[in-house]
Amino acid sequence: MKSNLTGKKIGIPIATGFLEEQVVTARNFFVENGAAVDLIAVPLTQNEKTVSSDGTVVKETKLLSQVKADDLDAFILAGVSKENNTIMRMDELLITLVIEMDYREKVIAGYHRGANILYGSGILYGKRVFLQSEEARKAIEAINAIPVQQGIVIDRNVITVCAEEGNLKKMLNAVAFMLDSSKVAGLQ
């Protein structure tokens, strides 16, 4: 089902080694629904080029240092690879942007390893999040989040999703639904 996201701005952070298929799927979905999408580079160094996991050099729309929470309607953490997960979780600008987006109650979605970035931000305190495995339960409870055994969990403005078949598309549809005021108004 198509959503009307005209005038909405979506940010998707990317770092070297990102999983291109997830990022391209997310970008294309939002563009097809009328939103503008920024691919936001999270560089290790000032002059680093962003390269996908298959070796493709990508021209980002903006650098992370150029993005403010007020510029975006939603922030999609998809395409986070095992290699860049730690880098992104430790990036002070990225974590600050996530916290500011949450403060403004803007939509934030973390797919698989993208959800790991949300764990370190502190925004999941008291919120329900997906439980990937029993090993993860202690880590989730340590940040005072509530583990839920289902593939996609929506709690207020935050969506966390495990990497199961079809869940990326479900997450994108949930974000679109949350941003499409005509659909949300129909629920009231």
PEJO-V166634 format. One record per residue. N is the residue number from 1. OMEGA is omega in radians with two decimals (* if undefined). NEAR is the number of other ideal C-beta (glycine too) atoms within 12 Angstrom. D_CENTER is the distance of its C-alpha to the mean C-alpha in Angstrom with 2 decimals. Layout:
N:OMEGA:NEAR:D_CENTER  N:OMEGA:NEAR:D_CENTER
//
This chain:
1:3.13:15:21.06  2:3.06:17:20.26  3:3.07:27:18.67  4:-3.12:21:19.84  5:3.11:31:17.02  6:3.14:20:19.61  7:3.13:14:19.09  8:-3.14:30:15.36  9:-3.11:31:13.21  10:3.06:44:9.62  11:3.08:46:8.12  12:3.14:51:6.56  13:3.08:48:7.73  14:3.07:48:10.29  15:-3.12:44:13.00  16:-3.12:31:16.22  17:-3.11:30:16.17  18:-3.12:42:12.79  19:-2.97:33:13.12  20:-3.08:27:14.20  21:3.14:20:14.52  22:-3.12:34:10.91  23:-3.14:43:10.02  24:3.10:25:13.29  25:-3.14:26:12.87  26:-3.13:43:9.75  27:-3.11:31:11.61  28:3.13:22:14.83  29:-3.08:34:13.85  30:3.10:41:12.94  31:3.12:24:15.95  32:3.12:21:18.17  33:3.00:29:17.45  34:-3.11:21:18.46  35:2.96:33:15.43  36:-3.08:23:15.37  37:3.01:36:12.54  38:2.92:34:12.37  39:-2.97:34:11.56  40:-3.10:39:11.50  41:3.03:38:13.57  42:-3.02:42:13.35  43:3.00:28:17.01  44:3.13:21:19.18  45:-3.09:13:22.12  46:-3.04:10:22.96  47:-3.11:9:24.19  48:3.02:21:21.94  49:3.12:21:21.03  50:-3.07:35:17.64  51:3.14:24:18.67  52:-3.12:27:16.90  53:3.10:24:17.96  54:3.05:16:20.79  55:3.14:13:22.12  56:3.06:19:21.23  57:-3.05:16:21.06  58:3.05:29:18.45  59:3.13:15:19.14  60:3.08:31:16.14  61:-3.11:26:16.34  62:2.96:27:16.10  63:-3.13:28:16.21  64:-3.12:36:13.96  65:-3.13:19:17.26  66:-3.01:18:17.72  67:3.08:30:14.70  68:-3.13:21:15.23  69:-3.14:25:13.37  70:-3.13:14:16.10  71:-2.98:24:15.30  72:3.01:36:12.06  73:3.13:34:11.78  74:-3.12:45:8.04  75:-3.03:48:4.98  76:3.10:50:2.48  77:3.10:53:2.30  78:3.11:47:5.36  79:3.13:43:8.87  80:-3.11:40:9.19  81:3.09:31:12.93  82:-3.10:19:15.39  83:-3.06:19:16.89  84:3.12:35:14.17  85:-3.12:31:12.48  86:3.14:19:15.26  87:-3.08:32:15.27  88:3.13:43:11.74  89:-3.10:27:12.40  90:-3.09:18:15.60  91:-3.06:30:14.67  92:3.12:17:16.06  93:3.14:27:14.78  94:-3.14:40:11.09  95:3.11:29:11.79  96:3.12:22:13.94  97:3.11:38:11.53  98:-3.14:45:9.17  99:3.13:25:12.59  100:3.10:24:13.89  101:3.13:36:11.21  102:3.12:32:11.90  103:-3.14:17:15.56  104:3.14:21:15.56  105:3.06:17:14.04  106:-3.06:33:11.44  107:3.09:39:8.76  108:-3.14:50:5.57  109:3.10:52:3.91  110:3.14:53:4.05  111:3.09:45:6.36  112:-3.12:31:9.51  113:3.05:34:9.61  114:3.09:47:5.99  115:3.10:47:7.37  116:3.13:36:10.22  117:3.12:40:8.87  118:-3.14:44:8.67  119:-3.09:34:12.20  120:-3.07:30:13.71  121:-3.10:37:12.67  122:-3.08:21:15.00  123:-3.10:37:13.05  124:-3.13:37:13.50  125:3.12:23:17.25  126:-3.14:17:19.00  127:3.07:30:16.07  128:3.11:24:16.03  129:-3.14:42:13.63  130:3.10:40:14.16  131:-3.12:26:16.93  132:-3.10:29:16.79  133:3.11:14:20.30  134:3.09:12:23.08  135:-3.11:11:22.76  136:-3.06:25:19.37  137:-3.11:19:21.04  138:3.13:13:22.69  139:3.14:21:19.66  140:3.13:31:17.86  141:3.12:19:21.13  142:3.11:15:21.64  143:3.12:25:18.84  144:2.99:17:20.40  145:-3.09:32:17.67  146:-3.13:22:19.08  147:3.14:30:18.56  148:-3.12:23:18.71  149:2.98:19:19.80  150:-2.99:21:17.96  151:3.14:27:15.30  152:-3.10:33:12.98  153:3.10:33:13.26  154:3.08:27:12.73  155:-3.05:31:14.14  156:-3.07:20:14.66  157:-3.05:27:11.58  158:3.09:44:9.16  159:3.03:45:8.29  160:-2.97:46:8.54  161:3.05:43:9.71  162:-3.05:31:12.25  163:3.02:30:13.17  164:-3.13:18:16.06  165:3.07:10:17.56  166:-3.06:16:16.24  167:3.10:30:13.21  168:3.14:35:10.69  169:3.10:23:12.94  170:3.13:26:13.25  171:-3.13:41:9.61  172:3.09:40:9.83  173:3.11:30:13.17  174:3.11:34:12.22  175:-3.14:44:9.91  176:3.12:37:12.93  177:-3.12:28:15.32  178:-3.11:31:14.01  179:-3.09:36:14.26  180:-3.04:29:17.58  181:-3.14:19:20.15  182:3.13:17:22.94  183:-3.14:21:21.54  184:3.13:16:20.72  185:3.12:10:24.18  186:3.13:9:25.78  187:-3.04:10:24.85  188:*:7:26.74
//
